[in-house]
């Protein structure tokens, strides 16, 4: 399905507004309730949705915008997140046709697998940046509980984003 620039702009605006609300909740509201060690990265779910559902040459630019907004609320730089997001989206494009998403359970499993790949790549890049791989496993396992939460949430989250982007489910191969 081809998208016009107006459809991409409107879908991106709605997605960025949702991301801003979710980032404010995870960085300001959750700590008010003494939940400081649990910070799910909704930007990863957004990038995975875009990789699975959007077929546009602007995908890398859209990922850059999502990661740039996320970087305002995170210590993760926009460059590392954009690189990881584009890498994951290329990987998704290669194997998307071989995967059959027939249920919410299969969507959860596939999203978890791609989140784990994202976590490994992000952790490796962070360790390179810090020039210290001694805490690799600690940094990596810190994100696993959040990734499980996001994977369970992914069918509902993808359905919401489906409405933002007006994606036809039959053409994309992803079911919830």
Buried (B, 14 or more C-beta within 10 A) or exposed (E): EEBEEEBBEBBBEBBBEBBBEBBEEBEEEBEEEEEEEEBBBBBBBBBBBBBBBBEBEBBEBBBBBBBBBBBEBBEBBBEBBBBBBBBBBEEBEEEBEEBEBEEBEBBBBBBBEBBBBBBBBBBBBBBEEEEEEEEBEEBBEBBEEBBBEBBBBBBEBBEEBBEBBEBEBEEBBBBB
